[in-house]
Amino acid sequence: MEALESNLRRFISDNFYVEPDELSAEVSLIGSGIVDSTGVLEIILHLEEIYGIKVEDAEALPRNLDSISNLVRFIESKLDIVKA
């Protein structure tokens, strides 16, 4: 989980110009203005490319994508499904 969180933090920092140590795992990426609707699409593309998962339209929700901790849980749940 730490490597996953670290990778996501680096991706968000590099692509949305926020300092990684200023990015709490629980901060709302949308609510804080770090990510807009286009940024959500960039995150989805990143998840699909890097982690080999498919993000369905119905899964593109804040509970899955709006913070680093939500992203980690979402990716882990998708990877568990892929492994099964």
C-alpha angles and dihedrals in degrees: 000000000000092000090048092049091046092050092049092047090052092048092050092044093049096044103036099035101240125135110254094226090052090057112090116201089238101045114119105245092202099037092050092050095243092119130029129191092282089050090055088057090050090052091049092051090048092051092049094047100041102033099031094233130134116231107207119212090248090056095054091099133129091248087065105031112021101089139021092252091050090049092050092051092046095049092046091051091049092047090051089055092049091051093050 
